[in-house]
Amino acid sequence: MLVLTLDDLQWADMASLELLCHLVRHQPNAHLLILGAYRESELNCCPVLVRTISELSRLRVLTTIAIGPLSVAETCMLAEGKLGGSLHAGASSLLHTHSEGNPFFAEELLDSWVEEGTLVHEHRQWVAMTSLAICHGLA
């Protein structure tokens, strides 16, 4: 089986989305799984994607799974997995607030904070240094 992953479909052009529908209509026996991701909040900006979703639904080949942002606890688990240690509650809350539960943004923030030295490992826990805490209202 071949798995094809398409990300940011809200930015796809008409030809690409028509090709997607063509594949579905003309390759019914193919061992193919197509995973497509798009931001629901940007769906209004792409009427051709709305039509494509409608067509795939009409053909009964579409399964939609809504994925929301990470919770505070999930963001903390992601951070602890990435950092290899526990994260102070204040830093965890700050991370969730600034990443808005987006795992990509959370990882980028962690990398940035560690690189800047504003998130450090002390006493078996990752803690926000004063400059990070003051900048973001934790002190």
C-alpha positions as CSV (number, residue, x, y, z in Angstrom):
1,M,0.0,0.0,0.0
2,L,1.2,3.5,-0.8
3,V,0.4,6.3,1.6
4,L,0.4,9.8,0.1
5,T,0.4,12.7,2.5
6,L,-0.8,16.2,1.4
7,D,-0.4,19.0,3.8
8,D,-1.8,22.6,3.7
9,L,-4.5,21.7,1.2
10,Q,-6.1,25.1,1.8
11,W,-3.2,26.5,-0.3
12,A,-3.5,24.0,-3.1
13,D,-4.3,25.2,-6.6
14,M,-7.2,24.0,-8.7
15,A,-5.2,21.6,-10.9
16,S,-3.8,19.8,-7.9
17,L,-7.2,19.3,-6.3
18,E,-8.7,18.2,-9.6
19,L,-5.9,15.6,-9.9
20,L,-6.8,14.4,-6.4
21,C,-10.4,13.8,-7.5
22,H,-9.3,12.2,-10.7
23,L,-7.1,9.7,-8.8
24,V,-10.0,8.8,-6.6
25,R,-12.5,8.4,-9.5
26,H,-10.2,6.5,-11.8
27,Q,-8.1,4.3,-9.5
28,P,-10.7,2.6,-7.3
29,N,-8.7,-0.6,-6.9
30,A,-5.4,1.0,-6.2
31,H,-3.7,0.2,-2.9
32,L,-3.5,3.9,-2.0
33,L,-4.3,5.9,1.1
34,I,-4.4,9.6,0.7
35,L,-4.1,11.7,3.9
36,G,-4.9,15.4,3.4
37,A,-4.6,18.1,6.0
38,Y,-6.0,21.6,5.9
39,R,-6.8,24.4,8.3
40,E,-10.5,24.5,8.8
41,S,-10.2,28.2,9.8
42,E,-8.8,28.9,6.3
43,L,-11.4,26.9,4.3
44,N,-13.3,30.0,3.4
45,C,-10.3,31.3,1.4
46,C,-10.3,28.2,-0.9
47,P,-13.6,27.6,-2.6
48,V,-12.0,24.9,-4.8
49,L,-11.1,22.9,-1.7
50,V,-14.7,23.2,-0.4
51,R,-15.8,21.7,-3.8
52,T,-13.2,19.0,-3.6
53,I,-14.3,18.0,-0.1
54,S,-17.9,18.0,-1.3
55,E,-17.0,15.8,-4.3
56,L,-14.9,13.3,-2.2
57,S,-17.8,13.1,0.3
58,R,-20.3,12.5,-2.5
59,L,-18.1,9.7,-3.8
60,R,-18.1,8.2,-0.3
61,V,-14.3,8.1,-0.1
62,L,-13.8,10.8,2.5
63,T,-13.3,10.3,6.2
64,T,-12.9,13.5,8.1
65,I,-11.0,13.6,11.4
66,A,-10.9,17.0,13.2
67,I,-7.7,17.5,15.1
68,G,-7.7,20.4,17.6
69,P,-4.9,22.1,19.4
70,L,-3.0,20.3,22.2
71,S,-4.2,20.7,25.7
72,V,-2.0,22.2,28.4
73,A,-1.2,18.6,29.6
74,E,-0.5,17.4,26.1
75,T,1.8,20.4,25.5
76,C,3.6,19.6,28.7
77,M,4.0,15.9,27.6
78,L,5.4,17.0,24.3
79,A,7.9,19.3,26.0
80,E,9.0,16.7,28.5
81,G,9.5,14.2,25.7
82,K,11.5,16.6,23.6
83,L,13.6,17.9,26.6
84,G,14.0,14.5,28.3
85,G,12.9,15.8,31.7
86,S,10.1,17.4,33.6
87,L,9.0,21.0,32.8
88,H,8.1,23.5,35.6
89,A,4.4,24.2,35.6
90,G,4.9,27.9,34.9
91,A,7.1,27.2,31.9
92,S,4.5,24.6,30.7
93,S,1.7,27.1,30.9
94,L,3.8,29.7,29.1
95,L,4.6,27.3,26.4
96,H,1.0,26.3,25.8
97,T,-0.2,30.0,25.8
98,H,2.4,31.1,23.2
99,S,2.2,28.0,21.0
100,E,-1.6,28.0,21.2
101,G,-1.4,24.2,21.4
102,N,0.3,23.9,18.0
103,P,2.9,21.1,18.4
104,F,5.2,22.6,15.7
105,F,5.2,26.0,17.4
106,A,5.7,24.5,20.8
107,E,8.8,22.6,19.6
108,E,10.2,25.7,17.9
109,L,9.6,27.8,21.1
110,L,11.4,25.2,23.2
111,D,14.4,25.1,20.9
112,S,14.6,28.9,20.9
113,W,14.3,29.2,24.7
114,V,16.9,26.5,25.3
115,E,19.3,28.1,22.7
116,E,18.8,31.6,24.3
117,G,19.4,30.1,27.8
118,T,16.0,31.3,29.1
119,L,14.9,27.8,29.7
120,V,17.5,25.8,31.7
121,H,17.7,22.4,33.4
122,E,18.1,22.9,37.1
123,H,17.5,20.4,39.9
124,R,16.2,17.7,37.6
125,Q,13.6,20.1,36.1
126,W,13.4,22.5,33.2
127,V,12.7,26.0,34.5
128,A,12.2,29.4,33.0
129,M,14.9,31.9,33.9
130,T,14.0,35.3,35.2
131,S,14.2,37.0,31.8
132,L,11.7,34.6,30.2
133,A,9.4,34.7,33.2
134,I,9.4,38.5,33.4
135,C,8.9,39.0,29.6
136,H,5.9,36.8,29.7
137,G,4.4,37.7,33.1
138,L,5.3,34.7,35.2
139,A,7.5,36.4,37.8
